[in-house]
Amino acid sequence: MSVPPTSDDARAHSEHLHALIREQIVAAGGAIPFWRFMELALYAPGLGYYSAGAAKFGGAGDFVTAPELGPLFAECVAEAVAPVIRQLGEDAAFLELGAGSGLFAEYAIKRLMALDAMPARYAILEPSADLRERQREHLSRRLTPPVFDRVQWLDGPMSDDWNGVLFANEVVDALPTPRFAIRDGEVFEEYVAIDGDAFVRAELPADALLSAAVRHVERQLDAPFAEGYRSELLPQLPYWVQAVAGGMKAGAMLFVDYGHPRGEYYDPRRSDGTLRAFHRHHVVEDVFARVGLQDITASVDFTALAEAGSGAGFDFAGYCSQASFLIGNGLEQRLAEHESHAPDEAARHALRQQVKALTLPGEMGERFQAMGFARDVEFGTAFLLGDLSFRL
């Protein structure tokens, strides 16, 4: 299927960001690391994909996330983390990274209230000023004033001591990632340069941090990468996890994203990595196209995430597919309750379609996985069904 045409206004927006990135490349001497290009394409103030005002989520946007499908995903997450919040007591906080349209927050808060596990505050760490305003407007309409008063938006992680739950759905895949390539047995880093008016790949010898990270992966895989092999690797992931956890003293972290354990992520047949873009519900291979108008993403190495969480001082709590996680945390019961209140057969059909999208292998069920970590709390039964930790 062909990608829908771009409007004149959108094209002008993209050209503005293109010019900004071009200026950065020239100022840097002719090339910038790919991760810096991705950072600008997604987060440049007022121009980056997540910083500008266009719709991102749902049918009118570029892709659909699990919370956009309906309440079932968020309610099952609430079921999973409610025991943690109860253990931590009345001062517990819930921190959501990248809250999208605000739908997850709405559904999760309502379910936590029903479970008598509403945290003292529901904090949202959202880098996009535009999305912040959309979230604020949505939640102010959907929550009663006393509940809405518990919601707050942060400019950075909680640096002070805190206890609670950190949750991130489709966040790690959007972290600006370095890319590496193997040339004559050596590790090179992918850069972005200019050829005429187009962005093109370039390569420079990798620094010590990226080189060491690539060699670490090779040792784990017990085989060197082949000549010309190219992929993504986030050596900064452990530092990022520590940073977003901030001053958490006790609590849990839950990540849901699409990706693979390391052995599958770096499969020799996946010789150009997992990088791609999304635009109007189409997968776009050219990540340099429509800069600022399309999402750029890379799959998550869940083995690296397990290492990062454990390295940050948390106990590994579990790893399973999204389907197993949702089913193990009350999906069947949540569906039955919603069906019992559905006004007609069309509404019940929509609920069943929501379940299919969330759990079928060809939809989100197997492509997305959940991983949890805990510190001085018990996650309960959240990961008992469909354990995949042996694949890490």
N, C-alpha and C positions, 0 to 999 in steps of 0.2 A: 504494500500500500504506500502511496506517495504521501510525503509530508504536506500538510495544508499550507497554502501560500501565506507569506508574511505581510502584514499591513504596512503602509508607509510609515506610520508612527513607530511601530515596532522596529522597522528597519533602521530608522533614524536613531533610535535608542541604541541599537546594536552597533551602529557605526560610531557613535559617541564613545562607547566602551572600547571598541576596537582601537580607536585613536589613543585612548588613555593607555591601554596595554602596550601599544606600539611605542609610545613615548617612554614607558618604563624599560622596554627592551633596548631602545637606543641609549637611554641614560645608563644602563648597565653594561654597555659596551657591545651590544649586539645579540645578547641572549639572556634569558632568565630561566631558573629552574622550572620544570613543569609544575611543581607544587605551587609556585608563586603565580603562575598563569591561572591555575585552577582557583586559587584564593581570590584573585582579582575578578575572574569570570563569575564567581558565585557570590562574593561578599564585598566588592568595591562599593563604598557608600553611595547610595542613590542610583547605582547603575548595575551592580552585580545581580545575578539571577534571584538570589534570596533577599536582596536589599531593595529591589525595585517593586513597583506596585502591581504588576500583572498577577492574575490568578495562577496559583501553582498546583493546587490540589483539587481532586474531584473531576467530574465530567467536563467542566469548563476549563480545566487546567491542563497539565502535562502528564500527570500520573495520579493514581489513586493509592493512598496509604490505607492500612487496615482500619484506623479510626473513622475514615471517611465512609466506610461501608455501612456503619451503624454502630449500635452500642455494645455489641457482644464482645468485641476484642477488649475494649477498655474495662468492661465489667469483669472479665476473667482475670485481667491483670490486677484489678482491685481485690478479687478473691485471693489471689496469690500473695499479695503484700499485706493484706489486713492483719494476719497473725503477727507480722513483724511490727506493725504500728502499735498493736495492742501491747506487745512486749515492751516497747519503748516508752509507753505512757503518754500522758496528756501533752507533753512538750514536743512530741515527734513532729517532724516536718516531712513533706513530700516535695522533691525537686524534680521537675520535668525539664529535660534538655530539648530545646527546639519543639515548641508546642504546636506547630503547624497552624491549622485553622482554629484551634481551641476546642474542637470536638472531643478529643480524648479527655481533656481536663474536665469538660462538662460531664461526660458519662462516668468517668472514674470517681469524681467527687460525689455524684449522686449515689453511686453504688457503695462507696466507703461510708457515707452517711447511713445508708440502710443497714450496713454491717456493724454499725456502732464503732467505726474505726476512722472517723474523720480526723485528719491531723490538725494540729494547732495552726499550721499555715501550709498553703499550697503555693510553692514558689516555682516560677517559670524563668528559665534562663534562655532568652531569645535574642540573638544578635541582630535580627532584622527589625528596624523601627516600624516598618510597614506592617509586618506580621504581628508585632506587639499590639498595635492599634486594632487590628482585626480581631485578635484574641480578646482584648479588653472589651470591645464592643459586643462580641458574641456572648461572653460570659456574664457581662452585666445584664444582658437580656434574659439569660437562661437560669441564673442563680438568684436566690433571694438575697436581699442586701446583707443580712448577717453572715451568710455563707460567702458571698462575693468578697466581703471585707477580709476574709482569710487568704485571698489570692493576692500574690505580690509578684512583681516583675523585677528581676535582678539584672544588674549590669555586669556581674561576674560571679564566679563560684562563691559559695559561703565560706569565707576565710575564717570566721569565728567558729568555735566549737559548736557542733550540732549533732543531733541524733535523728535518724529518719531513713527514708528510702530515696534513692536516685534512680530515675527511669529515663531510658533513651530509646525511642523507636525510630529507626532509620536516621540515625545521627552519625554513626561511625563511618558509614559509606560516603558521607559528604565531607569528611575531613580532607583538606588539601593534601594529596599524597605524592611523595616522590616516586619517580619511575626509574628503574634501572635497566641496563642492557649489558650483555656479556660480549666483549670484543677481545679476541686473542687471549681468552682466559682471564681477562681483567674486568673489573666492575666499572662501568661508566654510568653516569647519571644523565637522564634525558632532560634536555633543555628545550625552550621554545625560542626560535629565531624568526626572522622575516625574510621572505623571498618575494620581492616586488611588494604587493600589498597583502600577501597571504602569510599566515602563521605556519611554520614548518618545524619539524623535529630537528634537534641537534643533539650532540652528545659530547660530554666533557668527562674527564676522569672523576670518579666519585670521591667524596671526602671520606675521612676515616670512619665517621659514624655510619654512613650508608654502606660502605664496603664491609665493615664488621658485621652489620646486620644481615647482609646477603650471605656472607660466609657462615654465619650462624645457622641460617636456613639450610644451606647446603649440607652442613654437618648433620642436622636433624634428618634431612632426607637421605643421607648417606650416599649422595651422588652430586657431582658438580652440575651446574646448569650448562646446557649445550650452547655452543657458539651461536650468537644472535638471539638467544632467549631474552625476552623483554617482559617485565611485569611491574607490579606496584609493590611497595613495601613501606611501612610506616614505622621507622625506628623511633619516632617521637611518641608512639602510642602509650608506652608506660608513663611518660611525663604528663600526657594529656589526661589519663585516668586519674593520676594523683591530683592534678590541678582541678578537675571538675568535682572530685570528691571533697576537695577543700579541707575543712576542719572536721569532717565526720568522725566522731568518736565511736559510735555504735550504730549499726544499721545494715542496710542491704543495698546492692546495686543490681539492676535488671536491665539487660540490653537485648533488644530484638532487632534483627537486621537480616539482610540476605548475604550469603557468603558460603564459605566452605572451611572444613578443617585443613590444616596446612598441606597435607599430602595430596589433597584434591585441588587445592588452590593453585599449587605450583606443578600441576600435572604437565609433563612434557608436551602434551598435545595443546595445552593452553599457552602457546608460545608468544602471544602478544598481550598477555595479561587479561584483566577483566574490565578495563576501562570502557565506558560508553556514555552516551548522553540520552536524555529523554526530552521529546518535544511533541506536544499534542498527542500523547499516548502512542508515540512511535519510538522505537529504539533507533538511535542515530549513531552510526559508527564514527563519523567525523566530529570529534569533540571540539574542533576549532570553528565549526560552522555556527552561525547565529549566536555569536558570543553574547552572553547576557540574557538570551531568550530561551535557553535550554539548560536543563540540569546536567551536571557532569558528576559521575559517580563511579566508584570502584567497589567491588565486593569486599566483604570483610574476611580476613584471615582469623578464624575463631580460635585457632591455637595461639596466635599472637595476643588476642584479647584475653585468653585464659592466663597467659604469662603476665600480661600487664596488670590484671586485677590481683593476681596472687602477689606480684611484685610490689603492689601498693599496700600490702599488709592485710588483704582480705582473704578469707577462706573461700575456696571454690565451692559453689553450692550446687551447680548442675548445668547441664547442657542438653537440649533436645530440640526437635523440630517445633515450629510454631503450632502445627496441628496437635502434637502430643501435649504441648504446654497448655493450649486452650482446653482440650478435652480433659486433661488432668486437673484443671482448675475451674470446673463447673460449666463448661460450654453447653452440655446437654440440658442441665437444669436451667440455665439462663434462657436457652431457646424455648424450653417448655413454658416458662413463665411468661415470656413475651408473646408466645403463640396464644396463651390463654387470655391475654388482654387484647389481641389483635382484632380490629373491627370487622374484617372480612377475609375471604380466602386469598385475595390479592396481597394483603399485608402478610399473611402467613407464608405465602410463596416467596415474598421478598426476604423474609427472615431466613428461610431455608436456602435461598440463593446466597445470602450473606455467609452462612455457614460453609457452603461449598467453596466460595472464594477464599475463605480463611483457612480451609483445611485440606482441600484436594491437592494431590501432588503436582498436578499441572497448573495449579493456581499459586496461592501463597503458602500452602501447607508444608511443603518440603523445602522450597527455595529459601524460606525465612526460618531462622532459628532463634532460640532464646537461650541466654546464658546469665546465670546469677552468681553473686558473690555476697558473703555475709561477714560481719564483724561483731562478735559478742551478741548475736541473736541467732535464732533458728528460723530458716525459711519454711519449715513445715514440710508439707507434701508437694510443694510446687513443682518439683522436677522428678517425681517418682515414676511418671509414665514416659516410656520411650527414651531412656537414657542413651545419649550418644557420646558420652565422655571418652569411651574407649577409642573413638576415632581421632581424638585430638593428638 
